[in-house]
């Protein structure tokens, strides 16, 4: 993650879920925010409602940053990306 950037906080306003997460496909099925909460994008609409919370995704935090754990079993088809925000300047 670039210096100064952070994951979007886990408590997301409904308007952000509707107008930002659910409105676009973002090149992935879900966007993962802080605490591993994973919300469905347009890319995942065949399996769930865009903007809805689909799962809690396990993340690895280490010296090289944050990495999403591989999914197994029934959720192995989901692809996720970290939903980050830049610092305000």
N, C-alpha and C positions, 0 to 999 in steps of 0.2 A: 504494500500500500504506500503511495507517495507520502513523503514527510508532511505532516500537518493535516492529512486527511483522516477521516474517521468513518466508521460504519454509521449508517442512519440509525438513530435511537430506536429501540424496540417498541416504544409507545408511539404509534403512527396515527396521525389524524385521519379520519375517514376520507376527507377530501384528497389527501395525498394518495391513499390506496386507490381511489376512483380515478383521479385525473393524471396521476403519474405512473403508478405501477400497473394498473389494469388497462390503461389506454394504449400501451405499446407492447411489442413482443420482446424488446430488449435483447434479442438473439438468444433467449433462454426460456425455460419453462417457469422458473421462479427467481425472485430476487431475495437474497438473504440479508437481513438486518442484524443489529446487535442482539445478543443472546440467542442467535441461531434461528430466529423466527423467519419462516420462509413463505413469501406471498406469491400467488400465481399471477403471471403476466399473460398477455394475449397468446404467447407461445405455448402456454399450457392449457388453453381453454378447451381443448378436446377432452381433457380429463378432470377439470375443476373450473369453478367460476373465477374469472380474473379479479384480482384484488382480495381474494379470500386467503385466510391463513391455511396453508396446506400441511405444514409439519414444523417441527423444531429440528433444525439441521445441526449435527455435531460439527464443531469447528476446532481446529488445532491452532493454538496461539503459541508462537515461538519466536526466537530471535530474528527469523527471516520474515516475520509477518503472520498473517492469518491464512489458513488453508482449509477448504471445505473437505470433510471426510467423504470417502466414496460411499455411495448408497448401495444397499444390498436388498435382496428379496423383492417385495412388491413395489418398492420405491426406486429400484435400480434404474428405471427409465427416466427419472427426473434429472434434468441438468439445471444447475443453479449458478448464479453469479453473485458476488458480494455487491450490495447496494451501498455506495460510499458517497460522502459529500466533501467538498473542498472547503478549506478555511475561508472565512469572510475577510476580505482585505479592504 
